[in-house]
Amino acid sequence: MVKTEESIIVVDPEIHSGDPVFRGTRVTIQTLFDYLTNATMEDFERGFPYISREMVNQALREVAKRGIPKPKRKRRLHEDFAG
């Protein structure tokens, strides 16, 4: 049996309004990209020491293979009544 790697990226409407986050955190994948665009990996590691370099590498591999998952938003009450 081949062991499948559990996705490090989670999309859940109950977590950070459905934005893709690192599993077990509320840190968005977009936050990682913002740091990599405007700062350094070391800055990201200092800001989020509970996210390991391996977690970052796994997230980057997943994004490279499948792209960034689309956010899943909770339905709002007014959407139920929209015509």
DRENSEGU-372642 format. One record per residue (C-alpha): x, y, z; residue in one letter; residue number from 0. Coordinates in steps of 0.25 Angstrom, whole numbers, plus 2048, in hexadecimal, padded with zeros to 3 digits. Example, Ala and Ser with C-alpha at 12.3 -4.5 7.8 and 13.67 -1.06 7.14 Angstrom:
2
R   px   py   pz  residu  num
R  831  7EE  81F       A    0
R  837  7FC  81D       S    1
//
This chain:
83
R   px   py   pz  residu  num
R  800  800  800       M    0
R  805  80E  7FC       V    1
R  804  818  807       K    2
R  7FE  825  802       T    3
R  803  832  808       E    4
R  7F8  83A  80E       E    5
R  7F7  848  808       S    6
R  7FD  853  810       I    7
R  7F3  85D  80A       I    8
R  7E5  85D  810       V    9
R  7D9  865  80B       V   10
R  7CE  865  815       D   11
R  7C3  870  815       P   12
R  7C4  86F  825       E   13
R  7D3  873  824       I   14
R  7D7  881  820       H   15
R  7CB  883  818       S   16
R  7CE  877  80F       G   17
R  7DB  87D  80A       D   18
R  7E6  872  808       P   19
R  7EE  870  814       V   20
R  7FA  868  81A       F   21
R  7F4  85B  820       R   22
R  7F2  85D  82F       G   23
R  7F3  86C  82E       T   24
R  7EC  879  82A       R   25
R  7F8  87E  822       V   26
R  7F4  87F  813       T   27
R  7FC  87A  807       I   28
R  7FB  889  802       Q   29
R  802  88D  80E       T   30
R  80E  884  80A       L   31
R  80E  88A  7FC       F   32
R  80D  898  802       D   33
R  819  896  80A       Y   34
R  821  88F  7FF       L   35
R  81D  89B  7F5       T   36
R  820  8A6  7FF       N   37
R  82A  8A0  809       A   38
R  832  894  80B       T   39
R  82F  885  810       M   40
R  837  888  81C       E   41
R  82D  894  81F       D   42
R  822  88A  81D       F   43
R  828  880  827       E   44
R  82A  88B  831       R   45
R  81C  88F  830       G   46
R  816  881  830       F   47
R  820  878  837       P   48
R  815  86D  839       Y   49
R  815  86B  82A       I   50
R  821  863  826       S   51
R  82A  864  81A       R   52
R  825  856  816       E   53
R  816  85B  817       M   54
R  81A  867  80E       V   55
R  821  85D  804       N   56
R  815  854  804       Q   57
R  80B  85F  801       A   58
R  814  865  7F6       L   59
R  814  857  7F0       R   60
R  805  856  7F1       E   61
R  803  863  7EA       V   62
R  80D  860  7DF       A   63
R  805  853  7DC       K   64
R  7F6  858  7DE       R   65
R  7F6  867  7E0       G   66
R  7F1  86E  7EB       I   67
R  7E4  869  7F0       P   68
R  7D8  872  7EE       K   69
R  7D2  877  7FB       P   70
R  7C5  871  800       K   71
R  7BC  87B  806       R   72
R  7B0  878  810       K   73
R  7A3  87C  80A       R   74
R  79D  888  810       R   75
R  78F  889  814       L   76
R  78C  894  809       H   77
R  791  88A  7FE       E   78
R  786  880  802       D   79
R  77C  88B  7FE       F   80
R  782  891  7F2       A   81
R  77A  88F  7E6       G   82
//
